[in-house]
Amino acid sequence: MLGRFLWLGVLLLLTACQSQVMLMPTPEVLKDPEFDLFAANPKPLASNNIASLYVTTRQPASDQSMPFFQGRPDNQLHMGYAVTRIGEENLNLIELIEQSTTSERAENFGWSLLEAPILASVPKPTPETTPELPGDMKDAIDALNDYIDENPIRELTIYVHGANNTFYRSVAQGSQFQYFTGDNAMVLTFAWPSRGNIFGYRKDKRRSDASGQDLAYLIELLAHHSVASRINLIAYSAGGRVAGRALTLLGERYHTQQDLRLGQVYLTQSDQPLEEFVRTLPGYMPLLEGLTVTAAVGDPVLGLSRMTDRQQRLGATGEGDGAKLDIDDELRQTVIDILNSDQMVFIDLRDIPVSEYRFTHGAWYQNSWVSTDVMATLLGGLTAEDRALEPVMVNDVETWIFPPDYIERLKANLLERRGTAEAPPNP
């Protein structure tokens, strides 16, 4: 009985204050006027309303008193756009941008979901489904392509949320990332049917595994019918299970990076079982431009998820994790070679040399250094060295950490790249 109360207490602690998504801390590098992405947008924000895209396999709300989509899975794949608002309706836009690029934010701003119309709905894919564009999806894909064409960064980033998420929370988090690009890049939230309930993890785990096929189909559709120059992917927590299953399926159908235009994949605190990741990684790695994994031994959320099936999680691996994998020597060496290649970056988040740093499961948006790395990776496609990370060897694996002078080094690297890009060609 005591164990049950302890479990409930930790769950309540980890899921407290989830009624409204608040504007995340500003990524550190954006606090410098040299890197003001809002000013760099040729079509500056006109209001505090942010329009982003979504695809979901949730059931639509049955009446207008419910919040757009329910927590139950549907047999349809729905595509649409969501309009979210930061702060109050009459919020001064200049004040919002100033507060979004300052070192000391004077107030918090909450996210509201105003509308989420469906542009198209098609039957969920089966293993035999081909990436041919269903007729009902044509207008939706055309709208997506219009969004991409209107943005300075003609790439698309898919955000895959974690467990215990409502449709609102999922879309608000995807909108956060899009907003802090200065609205220069388009983000599409893949909202798989999490129950949004602290007691629903076991069911969420099954649903996230099943959603891998839906995400794989979405990536295929986008690769075949969108004008995006690259398709990036950021998957958080249980979203890592979804992404892992999707990439595994795609690795069975495609063979090169050009096949799907997959750019950077960022798996942050992934809930995917470690052994499953290790066994499937070689099959899909040739499809990716780059892969980043963040992890922290002792991650409390992934520790709880491990208690449900005794499987070590990818996002909680590292030195001292006690993991013992049942794999042969050939596969082990193949994976070590991938981990040590320029194509993959494994980041240890246990200790970041910032005053009063304390690791959190949501560090990708809650810590301004980690969110800076997310942006440098997905927007810039930079190598670990260019991202100013520092390598250390752990059990024959190159692991990357944040050095004390991370921000200064990253800014210098970014300015050097900017100068090179702006320099006139040699006569």
FIFIZA-18783 format. One line per 8 residues: number of its first residue (from 1); for each residue x, y, z of C-alpha. Coordinates in steps of 0.02 Angstrom, whole numbers, plus 50000, padded with zeros to 5 digits. Example, Ala and Ser with C-alpha at 12.3 -4.5 7.8 and 13.67 -1.06 7.14 Angstrom:
2
1> 50615,49775,50390 ~ 50684,49947,50357
***
This chain:
427
1> 50000,50000,50000 ~ 50143,50120,50040 ~ 50218,50085,49869 ~ 50053,50132,49785 ~ 50047,50298,49879 ~ 50229,50335,49834 ~ 50191,50296,49651 ~ 50039,50410,49653
9> 50138,50548,49740 ~ 50276,50546,49611 ~ 50149,50546,49469 ~ 50059,50695,49542 ~ 50224,50786,49565 ~ 50278,50752,49386 ~ 50111,50801,49311 ~ 50066,50949,49421
17> 50009,51114,49348 ~ 49970,51041,49177 ~ 49807,51136,49155 ~ 49887,51265,49041 ~ 50047,51265,48939 ~ 50154,51417,48979 ~ 50275,51502,48861 ~ 50437,51405,48882
25> 50600,51490,48935 ~ 50686,51580,48792 ~ 50824,51474,48711 ~ 50985,51553,48773 ~ 51059,51607,48607 ~ 50899,51702,48559 ~ 50929,51823,48703 ~ 51071,51899,48602
33> 51011,52031,48475 ~ 51136,51959,48351 ~ 51021,51807,48336 ~ 50850,51888,48338 ~ 50750,51767,48231 ~ 50593,51873,48248 ~ 50679,52020,48164 ~ 50749,51904,48029
41> 50575,51853,47969 ~ 50533,51949,47808 ~ 50349,51930,47857 ~ 50349,51979,48041 ~ 50216,51918,48160 ~ 50057,52019,48145 ~ 49977,51960,48308 ~ 50002,51844,48455
49> 49904,51709,48363 ~ 50012,51567,48293 ~ 49949,51453,48156 ~ 50029,51280,48145 ~ 49983,51113,48068 ~ 49928,50951,48147 ~ 49890,50771,48101 ~ 49798,50665,48228
57> 49719,50495,48248 ~ 49611,50554,48394 ~ 49423,50551,48383 ~ 49349,50724,48349 ~ 49246,50797,48488 ~ 49064,50742,48480 ~ 48996,50914,48523 ~ 49055,51093,48538
65> 49069,51085,48727 ~ 49220,50969,48710 ~ 49398,51024,48668 ~ 49416,50984,48482 ~ 49482,50805,48497 ~ 49457,50669,48626 ~ 49581,50549,48704 ~ 49510,50398,48613
73> 49590,50331,48453 ~ 49496,50348,48289 ~ 49498,50242,48132 ~ 49532,50401,48033 ~ 49687,50507,48008 ~ 49638,50691,48020 ~ 49742,50835,47951 ~ 49711,51018,47990
81> 49781,51178,48061 ~ 49774,51246,48237 ~ 49771,51427,48291 ~ 49847,51455,48462 ~ 49864,51618,48557 ~ 50003,51672,48673 ~ 49938,51773,48821 ~ 49780,51877,48821
89> 49686,51931,48665 ~ 49742,52112,48677 ~ 49925,52074,48717 ~ 50044,52201,48641 ~ 50147,52110,48509 ~ 50302,52217,48536 ~ 50296,52177,48722 ~ 50277,51990,48685
97> 50428,51985,48570 ~ 50532,52087,48691 ~ 50486,51968,48831 ~ 50527,51821,48717 ~ 50704,51882,48683 ~ 50756,51946,48854 ~ 50862,51868,48989 ~ 50736,51911,49125
105> 50554,51886,49078 ~ 50439,52000,49176 ~ 50285,51889,49165 ~ 50223,51720,49110 ~ 50115,51696,48957 ~ 49993,51552,48938 ~ 49945,51465,48776 ~ 49764,51451,48722
113> 49696,51344,48580 ~ 49570,51446,48482 ~ 49524,51333,48336 ~ 49579,51173,48253 ~ 49477,51142,48095 ~ 49499,50978,48001 ~ 49551,51000,47820 ~ 49543,50817,47772
121> 49509,50645,47847 ~ 49561,50478,47772 ~ 49557,50298,47837 ~ 49704,50250,47946 ~ 49840,50159,47850 ~ 49867,49972,47849 ~ 50035,49888,47823 ~ 49990,49875,47638
129> 49943,50059,47618 ~ 50045,50149,47485 ~ 50098,50332,47495 ~ 49983,50380,47351 ~ 49893,50541,47393 ~ 49710,50508,47436 ~ 49594,50626,47341 ~ 49523,50695,47503
137> 49698,50746,47558 ~ 49743,50849,47405 ~ 49675,51015,47470 ~ 49758,50987,47639 ~ 49927,50950,47561 ~ 49907,51101,47448 ~ 49876,51208,47602 ~ 50029,51134,47687
145> 50135,51172,47534 ~ 50070,51351,47534 ~ 50126,51367,47716 ~ 50299,51301,47674 ~ 50316,51413,47521 ~ 50275,51566,47628 ~ 50411,51528,47756 ~ 50594,51579,47741
153> 50648,51407,47801 ~ 50569,51287,47677 ~ 50586,51138,47791 ~ 50454,51049,47894 ~ 50479,50988,48071 ~ 50363,50855,48142 ~ 50340,50860,48330 ~ 50287,50699,48419
161> 50230,50724,48598 ~ 50244,50612,48751 ~ 50119,50519,48859 ~ 49986,50600,48969 ~ 49952,50733,48838 ~ 49790,50808,48777 ~ 49769,50872,48599 ~ 49784,51049,48668
169> 49948,51017,48757 ~ 50022,50929,48606 ~ 49981,51069,48484 ~ 50035,51204,48607 ~ 50206,51122,48627 ~ 50227,51108,48439 ~ 50176,51290,48421 ~ 50307,51338,48551
177> 50447,51275,48443 ~ 50376,51358,48288 ~ 50357,51523,48381 ~ 50538,51525,48441 ~ 50600,51503,48263 ~ 50530,51679,48242 ~ 50389,51593,48147 ~ 50517,51565,48008
185> 50492,51376,48004 ~ 50337,51268,47998 ~ 50300,51139,48132 ~ 50173,50999,48112 ~ 50115,50913,48273 ~ 50080,50728,48258 ~ 49950,50706,48396 ~ 49935,50520,48430
193> 49791,50472,48548 ~ 49867,50487,48721 ~ 49733,50478,48854 ~ 49795,50635,48940 ~ 49772,50550,49108 ~ 49905,50518,49240 ~ 49838,50341,49266 ~ 49838,50300,49080
201> 50022,50263,49048 ~ 50003,50077,49013 ~ 49870,50113,48882 ~ 49971,50259,48815 ~ 50119,50143,48793 ~ 50017,50024,48685 ~ 49943,50168,48586 ~ 50113,50248,48556
209> 50181,50084,48488 ~ 50031,50064,48373 ~ 50047,50244,48313 ~ 50216,50210,48233 ~ 50130,50145,48077 ~ 50026,50306,48065 ~ 50179,50417,48082 ~ 50274,50315,47951
217> 50129,50339,47830 ~ 50126,50526,47865 ~ 50313,50542,47831 ~ 50292,50447,47668 ~ 50149,50561,47614 ~ 50250,50717,47654 ~ 50405,50652,47567 ~ 50308,50609,47409
225> 50188,50757,47400 ~ 50255,50905,47499 ~ 50377,51038,47439 ~ 50478,51032,47600 ~ 50664,51032,47565 ~ 50694,50926,47720 ~ 50581,50838,47845 ~ 50647,50848,48023
233> 50579,50756,48174 ~ 50581,50795,48360 ~ 50508,50661,48472 ~ 50490,50680,48660 ~ 50474,50542,48790 ~ 50338,50418,48735 ~ 50346,50506,48567 ~ 50513,50418,48550
241> 50421,50252,48549 ~ 50312,50317,48407 ~ 50461,50383,48309 ~ 50563,50226,48338 ~ 50426,50113,48269 ~ 50397,50230,48121 ~ 50581,50239,48075 ~ 50597,50050,48089
249> 50453,50026,47966 ~ 50526,50155,47846 ~ 50695,50070,47856 ~ 50614,49913,47787 ~ 50545,50007,47635 ~ 50679,50135,47593 ~ 50868,50136,47586 ~ 50943,50310,47565
257> 50922,50483,47639 ~ 50863,50550,47471 ~ 50716,50429,47470 ~ 50618,50526,47603 ~ 50721,50686,47626 ~ 50732,50650,47812 ~ 50846,50779,47891 ~ 50883,50789,48077
265> 50796,50674,48201 ~ 50804,50729,48384 ~ 50749,50598,48512 ~ 50743,50683,48681 ~ 50719,50577,48838 ~ 50646,50438,48732 ~ 50537,50309,48817 ~ 50583,50180,48685
273> 50658,50020,48760 ~ 50847,50028,48740 ~ 50866,49854,48668 ~ 50731,49889,48537 ~ 50824,50047,48487 ~ 50990,49957,48473 ~ 50918,49816,48367 ~ 50827,49930,48245
281> 50949,50076,48230 ~ 51059,50002,48091 ~ 50906,49972,47982 ~ 50850,50153,47971 ~ 51008,50254,48002 ~ 51047,50267,47814 ~ 50883,50363,47792 ~ 50935,50505,47908
289> 51046,50655,47885 ~ 51081,50653,48071 ~ 51017,50582,48236 ~ 51030,50658,48409 ~ 50983,50566,48568 ~ 50977,50649,48739 ~ 50982,50544,48896 ~ 51008,50556,49083
297> 51037,50410,49199 ~ 50912,50425,49340 ~ 50777,50512,49238 ~ 50632,50494,49363 ~ 50493,50484,49233 ~ 50581,50349,49132 ~ 50621,50260,49294 ~ 50435,50247,49328
305> 50399,50186,49152 ~ 50533,50052,49172 ~ 50440,49986,49323 ~ 50295,49935,49209 ~ 50395,49809,49107 ~ 50574,49806,49176 ~ 50647,49868,49012 ~ 50786,49998,49013
313> 50737,50157,48920 ~ 50842,50243,48787 ~ 50825,50413,48872 ~ 50892,50346,49037 ~ 51046,50257,48972 ~ 51227,50305,49000 ~ 51372,50271,49117 ~ 51314,50175,49269
321> 51142,50129,49204 ~ 51170,49943,49234 ~ 51098,49897,49064 ~ 51136,49723,48998 ~ 51084,49696,48818 ~ 51056,49525,48741 ~ 51140,49562,48575 ~ 51282,49481,48478
329> 51456,49555,48457 ~ 51427,49602,48275 ~ 51273,49707,48312 ~ 51358,49785,48463 ~ 51505,49842,48357 ~ 51390,49906,48219 ~ 51295,50013,48343 ~ 51455,50078,48425
337> 51519,50127,48253 ~ 51357,50224,48221 ~ 51366,50308,48391 ~ 51545,50362,48357 ~ 51509,50425,48181 ~ 51482,50606,48131 ~ 51303,50562,48089 ~ 51249,50531,48269
345> 51261,50633,48429 ~ 51225,50558,48601 ~ 51207,50694,48734 ~ 51216,50666,48921 ~ 51100,50789,49010 ~ 51137,50738,49190 ~ 51248,50886,49225 ~ 51247,51052,49133
353> 51369,51182,49201 ~ 51237,51315,49232 ~ 51204,51393,49401 ~ 51070,51294,49494 ~ 51044,51172,49350 ~ 50935,51026,49397 ~ 50890,50897,49267 ~ 50708,50882,49217
361> 50625,50757,49101 ~ 50565,50903,48993 ~ 50737,50984,48980 ~ 50719,51004,48791 ~ 50604,51153,48820 ~ 50626,51190,49005 ~ 50814,51222,48999 ~ 50874,51364,48889
369> 51040,51278,48843 ~ 50956,51117,48788 ~ 50821,51208,48689 ~ 50961,51306,48605 ~ 51040,51143,48549 ~ 50873,51081,48483 ~ 50858,51237,48376 ~ 51039,51231,48316
377> 51013,51051,48264 ~ 50843,51057,48181 ~ 50861,51229,48101 ~ 51046,51224,48061 ~ 51086,51040,48040 ~ 51252,51074,48128 ~ 51380,50944,48180 ~ 51413,50915,48364
385> 51573,51018,48351 ~ 51483,51162,48266 ~ 51351,51151,48402 ~ 51494,51184,48527 ~ 51467,51020,48619 ~ 51615,50932,48698 ~ 51655,50745,48677 ~ 51698,50622,48815
393> 51722,50434,48794 ~ 51608,50323,48898 ~ 51621,50133,48876 ~ 51697,50153,48701 ~ 51556,50270,48650 ~ 51580,50454,48607 ~ 51463,50549,48722 ~ 51434,50736,48710
401> 51413,50860,48852 ~ 51385,51047,48869 ~ 51551,51135,48914 ~ 51551,51287,49031 ~ 51582,51406,48885 ~ 51449,51325,48775 ~ 51350,51482,48734 ~ 51504,51587,48693
409> 51576,51451,48581 ~ 51410,51420,48494 ~ 51384,51605,48458 ~ 51560,51617,48385 ~ 51527,51465,48275 ~ 51361,51536,48214 ~ 51437,51705,48175 ~ 51579,51622,48081
417> 51455,51521,47978 ~ 51354,51677,47944 ~ 51509,51770,47886 ~ 51557,51627,47771 ~ 51381,51622,47698 ~ 51380,51810,47668 ~ 51555,51820,47597 ~ 51560,51854,47409
425> 51628,51713,47301 ~ 51809,51719,47248 ~ 51834,51799,47076
***
